[in-house]
Amino acid sequence: MRLRGGAAAAAAVLIAVGGVGGCKKETNGSSGPQETAAGGAALSAVDSLTVKGRAPKTGYDRGRFGTAWADTDSNRCDTRDDILKRDLKEVKFSDGKCKVTAGVLDPDPYTGQQVTFARGRSQVDIDHLVALSDAWQKGAKYWDAGKRIALANDPLNLLAVDAGPNRSKGDGDTATWLPQNKAYRCTYVAAQVAVKKKYDLWVTSAEKAAMKKVLSTCPGQKLPSGGNPTEAPKRFHAN
């Protein structure tokens, strides 16, 4: 399975994306995770993650991860529109370049159902696969701002999904929340492992056990790769 358009991973490895005149149809850096043989098995990668207890949420604020949807890949489109354009079908733009006004999420990865996107009254959210609050409690509190901004805008960590399940997830990790669409769980958990490995975030013992439980049902699941660098350009700042 590919993590794109809902139930599938976008097909591209980490290659720099350009775009000086608006959003292009990315097939590389901004196209999110893909399964590659070079990435190895997601199940094996779980054992490479550091295990610690969840730290207090004290000090967490969304602003610590920078302005929402910053254009960290410098393609002149904000991150939210990049992901909508990547994951939706039948995409329509208001400016012919970046601002997505309509589309269809078919299927939604978390429910398996079709969801219609209409700007301003959308039932589609952009989910941080590893929630920012969860990241804060598992290492991000100690990072510099550039790394936090990078995580918040990394296509590897972002997915267009049905708003309802996303909001029920909150800042849950694998131990506390999984998509109701069981066919998508291996892909979902593999992506969380990839993000935590890429950014050196730790997991709790319960989270590690839950990851291994899910991935043991699909031992051939590959570890996704791709996304943006782990440090945002210096022009971006966070609170």
ZIBELBEL-V291356 format. One record per residue. N is the residue number from 1. RES is the residue in three letters. PHI is phi in whole degrees, 0 to 359 (NA if undefined). NEAR is the number of other C-alpha atoms within 10 Angstrom. Layout:
n=N res=RES phi=PHI near=NEAR
n=N res=RES phi=PHI near=NEAR
//
This chain:
n=1 res=MET phi=NA near=15
n=2 res=ARG phi=250 near=17
n=3 res=LEU phi=270 near=26
n=4 res=ARG phi=227 near=25
n=5 res=GLY phi=55 near=24
n=6 res=GLY phi=104 near=29
n=7 res=ALA phi=267 near=27
n=8 res=ALA phi=223 near=18
n=9 res=ALA phi=281 near=24
n=10 res=ALA phi=295 near=28
n=11 res=ALA phi=265 near=19
n=12 res=ALA phi=192 near=20
n=13 res=VAL phi=267 near=20
n=14 res=LEU phi=286 near=19
n=15 res=ILE phi=226 near=14
n=16 res=ALA phi=297 near=13
n=17 res=VAL phi=255 near=19
n=18 res=GLY phi=255 near=17
n=19 res=GLY phi=107 near=14
n=20 res=VAL phi=261 near=11
n=21 res=GLY phi=230 near=11
n=22 res=GLY phi=111 near=17
n=23 res=CYS phi=293 near=21
n=24 res=LYS phi=261 near=17
n=25 res=LYS phi=282 near=14
n=26 res=GLU phi=291 near=19
n=27 res=THR phi=230 near=16
n=28 res=ASN phi=218 near=21
n=29 res=GLY phi=311 near=23
n=30 res=SER phi=269 near=29
n=31 res=SER phi=263 near=31
n=32 res=GLY phi=79 near=32
n=33 res=PRO phi=289 near=34
n=34 res=GLN phi=222 near=28
n=35 res=GLU phi=275 near=26
n=36 res=THR phi=225 near=17
n=37 res=ALA phi=300 near=12
n=38 res=ALA phi=294 near=10
n=39 res=GLY phi=288 near=14
n=40 res=GLY phi=79 near=16
n=41 res=ALA phi=281 near=20
n=42 res=ALA phi=297 near=28
n=43 res=LEU phi=301 near=25
n=44 res=SER phi=295 near=17
n=45 res=ALA phi=294 near=17
n=46 res=VAL phi=303 near=24
n=47 res=ASP phi=291 near=12
n=48 res=SER phi=275 near=13
n=49 res=LEU phi=278 near=19
n=50 res=THR phi=290 near=16
n=51 res=VAL phi=252 near=16
n=52 res=LYS phi=213 near=13
n=53 res=GLY phi=284 near=12
n=54 res=ARG phi=291 near=16
n=55 res=ALA phi=282 near=14
n=56 res=PRO phi=299 near=11
n=57 res=LYS phi=279 near=14
n=58 res=THR phi=311 near=9
n=59 res=GLY phi=91 near=9
n=60 res=TYR phi=290 near=17
n=61 res=ASP phi=204 near=13
n=62 res=ARG phi=304 near=14
n=63 res=GLY phi=296 near=14
n=64 res=ARG phi=290 near=21
n=65 res=PHE phi=254 near=28
n=66 res=GLY phi=86 near=20
n=67 res=THR phi=296 near=16
n=68 res=ALA phi=301 near=14
n=69 res=TRP phi=63 near=19
n=70 res=ALA phi=293 near=21
n=71 res=ASP phi=278 near=19
n=72 res=THR phi=287 near=23
n=73 res=ASP phi=267 near=24
n=74 res=SER phi=59 near=16
n=75 res=ASN phi=258 near=19
n=76 res=ARG phi=69 near=19
n=77 res=CYS phi=232 near=22
n=78 res=ASP phi=288 near=20
n=79 res=THR phi=299 near=25
n=80 res=ARG phi=301 near=24
n=81 res=ASP phi=293 near=20
n=82 res=ASP phi=302 near=25
n=83 res=ILE phi=286 near=25
n=84 res=LEU phi=300 near=28
n=85 res=LYS phi=296 near=27
n=86 res=ARG phi=290 near=23
n=87 res=ASP phi=262 near=30
n=88 res=LEU phi=272 near=26
n=89 res=LYS phi=252 near=18
n=90 res=GLU phi=53 near=10
n=91 res=VAL phi=288 near=16
n=92 res=LYS phi=236 near=18
n=93 res=PHE phi=241 near=14
n=94 res=SER phi=274 near=11
n=95 res=ASP phi=241 near=10
n=96 res=GLY phi=77 near=10
n=97 res=LYS phi=228 near=16
n=98 res=CYS phi=236 near=23
n=99 res=LYS phi=286 near=20
n=100 res=VAL phi=283 near=22
n=101 res=THR phi=252 near=18
n=102 res=ALA phi=201 near=20
n=103 res=GLY phi=172 near=22
n=104 res=VAL phi=228 near=21
n=105 res=LEU phi=265 near=27
n=106 res=ASP phi=217 near=20
n=107 res=PRO phi=267 near=21
n=108 res=ASP phi=291 near=27
n=109 res=PRO phi=294 near=28
n=110 res=TYR phi=277 near=24
n=111 res=THR phi=238 near=20
n=112 res=GLY phi=82 near=20
n=113 res=GLN phi=261 near=14
n=114 res=GLN phi=275 near=14
n=115 res=VAL phi=230 near=21
n=116 res=THR phi=267 near=18
n=117 res=PHE phi=257 near=22
n=118 res=ALA phi=221 near=15
n=119 res=ARG phi=301 near=14
n=120 res=GLY phi=93 near=8
n=121 res=ARG phi=213 near=8
n=122 res=SER phi=274 near=15
n=123 res=GLN phi=258 near=15
n=124 res=VAL phi=247 near=24
n=125 res=ASP phi=250 near=19
n=126 res=ILE phi=258 near=20
n=127 res=ASP phi=271 near=21
n=128 res=HIS phi=277 near=22
n=129 res=LEU phi=306 near=23
n=130 res=VAL phi=264 near=25
n=131 res=ALA phi=301 near=19
n=132 res=LEU phi=296 near=21
n=133 res=SER phi=295 near=19
n=134 res=ASP phi=298 near=21
n=135 res=ALA phi=298 near=27
n=136 res=TRP phi=303 near=25
n=137 res=GLN phi=280 near=21
n=138 res=LYS phi=230 near=24
n=139 res=GLY phi=131 near=18
n=140 res=ALA phi=293 near=23
n=141 res=LYS phi=304 near=20
n=142 res=TYR phi=261 near=11
n=143 res=TRP phi=277 near=10
n=144 res=ASP phi=280 near=13
n=145 res=ALA phi=299 near=21
n=146 res=GLY phi=300 near=20
n=147 res=LYS phi=286 near=18
n=148 res=ARG phi=295 near=27
n=149 res=ILE phi=297 near=26
n=150 res=ALA phi=299 near=25
n=151 res=LEU phi=300 near=29
n=152 res=ALA phi=294 near=27
n=153 res=ASN phi=240 near=29
n=154 res=ASP phi=279 near=29
n=155 res=PRO phi=303 near=25
n=156 res=LEU phi=299 near=31
n=157 res=ASN phi=254 near=25
n=158 res=LEU phi=233 near=28
n=159 res=LEU phi=205 near=30
n=160 res=ALA phi=284 near=27
n=161 res=VAL phi=214 near=28
n=162 res=ASP phi=300 near=27
n=163 res=ALA phi=297 near=18
n=164 res=GLY phi=301 near=13
n=165 res=PRO phi=300 near=17
n=166 res=ASN phi=299 near=19
n=167 res=ARG phi=286 near=11
n=168 res=SER phi=287 near=10
n=169 res=LYS phi=294 near=17
n=170 res=GLY phi=59 near=16
n=171 res=ASP phi=253 near=17
n=172 res=GLY phi=294 near=16
n=173 res=ASP phi=255 near=23
n=174 res=THR phi=299 near=24
n=175 res=ALA phi=287 near=16
n=176 res=THR phi=244 near=12
n=177 res=TRP phi=206 near=14
n=178 res=LEU phi=222 near=20
n=179 res=PRO phi=299 near=19
n=180 res=GLN phi=293 near=13
n=181 res=ASN phi=284 near=14
n=182 res=LYS phi=298 near=15
n=183 res=ALA phi=294 near=15
n=184 res=TYR phi=261 near=22
n=185 res=ARG phi=296 near=21
n=186 res=CYS phi=297 near=25
n=187 res=THR phi=297 near=28
n=188 res=TYR phi=298 near=24
n=189 res=VAL phi=292 near=27
n=190 res=ALA phi=300 near=26
n=191 res=ALA phi=293 near=28
n=192 res=GLN phi=297 near=24
n=193 res=VAL phi=300 near=27
n=194 res=ALA phi=299 near=25
n=195 res=VAL phi=294 near=25
n=196 res=LYS phi=293 near=23
n=197 res=LYS phi=291 near=18
n=198 res=LYS phi=299 near=17
n=199 res=TYR phi=259 near=18
n=200 res=ASP phi=57 near=16
n=201 res=LEU phi=272 near=21
n=202 res=TRP phi=271 near=24
n=203 res=VAL phi=233 near=28
n=204 res=THR phi=279 near=19
n=205 res=SER phi=296 near=15
n=206 res=ALA phi=294 near=14
n=207 res=GLU phi=294 near=18
n=208 res=LYS phi=299 near=20
n=209 res=ALA phi=298 near=15
n=210 res=ALA phi=293 near=19
n=211 res=MET phi=300 near=25
n=212 res=LYS phi=292 near=21
n=213 res=LYS phi=297 near=14
n=214 res=VAL phi=293 near=20
n=215 res=LEU phi=287 near=24
n=216 res=SER phi=292 near=15
n=217 res=THR phi=278 near=12
n=218 res=CYS phi=215 near=16
n=219 res=PRO phi=299 near=14
n=220 res=GLY phi=272 near=15
n=221 res=GLN phi=300 near=22
n=222 res=LYS phi=276 near=26
n=223 res=LEU phi=279 near=28
n=224 res=PRO phi=296 near=30
n=225 res=SER phi=221 near=24
n=226 res=GLY phi=113 near=27
n=227 res=GLY phi=92 near=29
n=228 res=ASN phi=258 near=24
n=229 res=PRO phi=301 near=18
n=230 res=THR phi=274 near=16
n=231 res=GLU phi=223 near=17
n=232 res=ALA phi=285 near=23
n=233 res=PRO phi=306 near=16
n=234 res=LYS phi=298 near=9
n=235 res=ARG phi=288 near=7
n=236 res=PHE phi=267 near=15
n=237 res=HIS phi=226 near=17
n=238 res=ALA phi=228 near=14
n=239 res=ASN phi=293 near=10
//
